[in-house]
Amino acid sequence: MDPELQNPWGVHVTSSGQVLVCGRDSNTVIQVDHQGRKKLATLVSQEDAVKFPVSVCYNTNLRQIIIGLNDNNEMMCVDIK
């Protein structure tokens, strides 16, 4: 349970086993441990112009997460360092 994960929606497991989860109502994408019990990092938030994320995928070649947004039927790409 974490306040940065309200109404979990889309989940993606990367090839290295990282688990990414969209918080649709919290306007966040977070990384959690492989058991889904502990938040490891907030990757993007409403401060990054994310609103109602519902899907997420990690592009290993470009080191970006691709996020599908519910409020405007758009997608956005965010570089991950």
N, C-alpha and C positions, 0 to 999 in steps of 0.2 A: 504494500500500500504506500503510495507516494502522492502528494498533492499535485505533482507535475504529470500525473497520468490519470486524467479523468476521461472516462468512457473509452477504454482501449479499443482500437479498431483494427488497424492493419499491423501485421507482424511479419518480419523478414529475418531469416537466419542466414548470415553470410557464410561463405565457404570456410572461413576460419572459426565459425561457431559463435560469432557475436549475434546477439538477439536485439533487433531494433523494433520498437513499438510506437505506434502513433497514439497520442492522446487527443482524440477528436475534440473534446470539449475544453481541454486545457491548452490547446494550440501548441503542442510540443511533439517532438520526436525524441525518445530517450533510448539509451542503451541499457539493457538489464543483464544480469548474470544468466548463465545458461539454464538455470532453474526458474527464472522469472521472479525471484524473490527480492532482489536488491538492485536498486538503480546504480549504474556505474557512471553515467554521464548524461547530460542534456545536450543533444546534438544541435537542435534548433528549437526556437520558441517563437512566441508571438512578436518579440522584438525583431525577429528576422523576417517578418511579414508572412508568417505561416498562420493560416486561419482554417480550421477544421480539416486537419490532415487525416486521410483515411487509408492511404497506401504508401508503402515505402520499399525501396529497393536500393542496394548498394552496388555501384559500378566500380569494380576493383581496378579497371584499367585507368579510369579518370580520377579515382578516389573521390567520388561524389555520391551523395545520396539523392535519389530521385523521389520526390514526394508528390502524391496525388492529392489535390485539394477538393473538398466537397462543396465549398461555398461558391465556387466560380467555374467548376469543371476545367481547371487548369492544372498543370504540373509545374514543379519548380525543381531546379538542380542546385545543390549546395555543396561546395567544396569542403572536404573534411581533411584536416591536417593531421 
